[in-house]
Amino acid sequence: MTVHVDHLVIAAASLDQGIAWCEATLGLLPGPGGAHPLMGTYNRLLALGGADHPRCYLEIIAIDPTVRPTRAPGLRRWFDLDDEAMQASLARQGPRLVHWVARVPDAPAAVQALAAPPLSIARGPLLAASRETAAGRLQWRITVRDDGQRLFGGALPTLIEWGGLHPAEHLPPSGLELRGLAASQPDPAPLRAALAVLGLADGMPVTAGAPGLQARLLTPRGEVLLDSRV
């Protein structure tokens, strides 16, 4: 299957902190985003295109404290946002890169490929989600585990399949460009195998080290390295 980097996920303790981080780190204010009633979260977006990663964007996301998720009680939000350690880290250290999302043409097939032996990785059930935008309704299917876990320290992507509109199609140019993704794991072999099943092994090196994800961005201020371990 043809798999692409869809977007990078920057988590923040509050959306205001995420916006301030974006301006301080990347030299830009993020554009409009929207709300996710299913998860009780909201976001702001920036285009993150380039020849190697078309229709790619950066998402700054936070829990909306005024909204109760419509997701069933006991099920956690996506991207580990309900995890106590994650929340404490964001409150203490500020917003940071925590995850990435891969765009797939056939999400059920990709989920099955990861779940098959010998990998046997439960990426999570596919949920239908949507939000309204000025350009129309965005609709997608996305893998979200009941426990909300990202897996491999955020280096194994969440899978998304878009229907119709894609948010990057209506984002103005930002001057940002994704130059590369890399990951680290204490034992790199399982993550390398999972990425290979998705057809991503050649484009994302995995080295030995603490679990994490790194992204190199070209910005108006030069090259910036985002590291989930910081």
C-alpha positions in Angstrom: 0.0 0.0 0.0 1.0 3.6 -0.5 1.5 5.3 2.9 2.3 8.9 3.5 3.1 11.1 6.5 -0.2 12.8 7.2 0.6 15.0 10.1 2.8 15.6 13.2 1.1 15.9 16.6 2.2 18.5 19.0 0.5 18.0 22.4 0.0 20.9 24.8 -1.5 21.3 28.3 -3.6 24.1 26.9 -4.2 25.3 23.3 -2.9 28.8 24.3 0.4 27.2 25.4 0.6 25.4 22.2 0.1 28.6 20.2 2.8 30.3 22.2 5.1 27.3 21.7 4.6 27.5 17.9 5.4 31.2 17.7 8.5 30.8 19.9 9.8 27.6 18.3 8.9 27.9 14.7 8.5 31.7 14.4 4.9 31.3 13.2 1.4 31.6 14.5 -0.7 28.5 13.7 -3.8 28.8 11.5 -7.3 27.9 12.3 -8.3 24.4 13.5 -11.4 23.0 15.0 -13.0 20.9 17.7 -13.3 17.1 18.1 -16.5 16.4 20.0 -15.7 12.6 20.1 -12.5 13.2 22.1 -13.2 16.6 23.8 -10.1 18.1 22.1 -9.4 21.0 19.8 -6.5 22.0 17.6 -4.7 24.6 15.4 -3.0 23.7 12.2 0.0 24.7 10.0 0.8 23.4 6.5 3.9 21.3 6.5 4.3 20.4 2.9 7.2 19.9 0.5 8.0 17.7 -2.4 8.7 14.7 -0.2 5.6 15.0 2.0 2.6 16.5 0.0 -0.6 17.2 1.9 1.2 17.1 5.2 0.5 19.4 8.2 1.4 20.1 11.8 -1.3 19.8 14.5 -1.2 21.5 17.9 -3.8 19.7 20.0 -5.0 20.0 23.6 -7.9 18.9 25.8 -10.8 21.3 25.8 -11.6 21.7 29.5 -15.1 23.0 28.7 -16.2 19.9 26.7 -17.1 16.4 27.8 -16.1 13.8 25.2 -18.9 11.9 23.5 -16.6 8.8 23.5 -18.0 6.2 25.9 -17.0 6.6 29.6 -13.9 4.7 30.5 -12.4 5.0 27.0 -9.4 7.3 26.8 -8.6 10.1 24.4 -6.3 9.7 21.5 -2.5 10.3 21.6 -2.2 9.5 25.4 -3.7 12.8 26.3 -5.4 11.3 29.3 -2.2 9.7 30.5 -1.2 11.2 33.9 2.5 11.0 33.1 1.9 12.8 29.8 -0.2 15.5 31.4 2.4 16.1 34.1 5.2 16.3 31.5 3.3 18.8 29.4 2.5 20.9 32.4 6.1 20.8 33.6 8.1 21.1 30.3 5.6 22.6 27.9 4.3 21.5 24.5 6.2 19.0 22.5 6.1 16.6 19.6 4.5 13.4 20.8 3.3 11.4 17.8 2.7 11.3 14.1 -0.2 10.0 11.9 0.2 8.1 8.7 -2.3 8.4 5.8 -3.3 5.1 4.3 -5.6 4.2 1.4 -7.1 1.2 3.1 -7.1 1.5 6.9 -8.7 -1.9 7.6 -6.0 -3.6 5.6 -3.2 -1.7 7.4 -4.7 -2.6 10.8 -4.8 -6.2 9.8 -1.3 -6.2 8.5 0.0 -4.9 11.9 -2.2 -7.4 13.8 -1.0 -10.4 11.9 1.7 -12.7 13.3 4.5 -12.3 14.0 3.9 -8.7 14.7 0.6 -9.0 16.5 0.3 -5.3 17.1 -3.1 -4.0 18.2 -3.0 -0.6 16.7 -6.6 0.0 17.8 -10.1 -0.1 16.3 -11.0 2.2 13.5 -13.2 5.1 14.7 -15.3 7.4 12.5 -14.7 11.1 13.3 -15.5 14.4 11.8 -15.4 18.2 12.3 -16.8 21.2 10.5 -14.6 23.7 8.7 -15.2 26.8 6.6 -14.4 24.6 3.5 -16.8 21.9 4.5 -17.1 18.8 6.7 -13.9 16.8 7.3 -14.5 13.1 7.7 -12.0 10.4 8.5 -11.4 7.0 10.0 -8.6 6.7 12.6 -7.1 4.0 14.8 -7.6 4.8 18.5 -6.9 2.2 21.1 -9.4 2.0 24.0 -6.5 2.9 26.4 -5.4 5.8 24.1 -1.8 4.6 23.9 0.4 5.7 21.0 2.8 2.7 21.1 6.6 2.6 20.8 6.9 6.0 22.5 4.8 7.6 19.8 7.0 6.4 17.0 4.5 3.9 15.5 2.0 6.0 13.7 -1.7 6.2 14.2 -3.4 5.3 10.9 -5.9 7.6 9.2 -8.0 7.3 6.1 -9.6 10.5 4.9 -12.9 10.7 3.1 -13.3 13.6 0.6 -11.7 16.8 2.0 -8.2 16.8 3.4 -7.3 19.7 5.8 -4.0 20.4 4.1 -5.8 21.3 0.9 -7.1 24.5 2.5 -4.2 25.6 4.6 -2.2 28.6 3.3 1.6 28.1 2.7 3.5 28.5 6.0 7.1 28.3 5.0 7.5 25.1 7.0 8.8 21.9 5.4 9.2 18.4 6.9 12.7 17.3 6.0 12.7 13.9 7.8 11.4 11.7 10.5 13.5 9.3 12.7 12.8 7.2 15.8 14.7 5.5 18.6 13.9 2.4 20.6 15.8 0.3 23.2 15.3 -2.6 20.7 14.9 -1.2 17.2 13.9 -4.5 15.5 10.2 -4.6 16.4 9.5 -1.1 15.3 11.5 -1.6 12.1 9.4 -4.6 11.3 6.2 -2.8 11.9 7.2 0.1 9.7 8.3 -2.3 7.0 4.8 -3.9 7.0 3.4 -0.4 6.4 6.0 0.3 3.6 7.7 3.0 5.7 11.0 1.3 6.6 13.1 3.1 4.0 11.9 6.6 4.9 12.2 6.4 8.7 15.5 5.3 10.3 15.2 3.7 13.8 18.2 3.7 16.0 18.9 2.3 19.5 18.1 4.6 22.4 15.3 5.8 24.6 11.8 5.5 23.0 11.2 8.6 21.0 10.4 10.3 17.7 12.3 13.1 16.0 11.3 15.4 13.2 13.5 17.8 11.2 11.7 20.9 10.0 12.8 23.7 7.7 11.4 26.9 9.2 11.7 30.7 8.6 14.4 30.5 11.3 16.3 27.7 9.7 16.3 24.0 10.6 14.6 23.0 13.8 14.7 19.5 15.4 11.7 18.4 17.3 12.3 15.6 19.8 9.5 13.8 21.7 12.1 12.9 24.4 12.6 16.5 25.4 
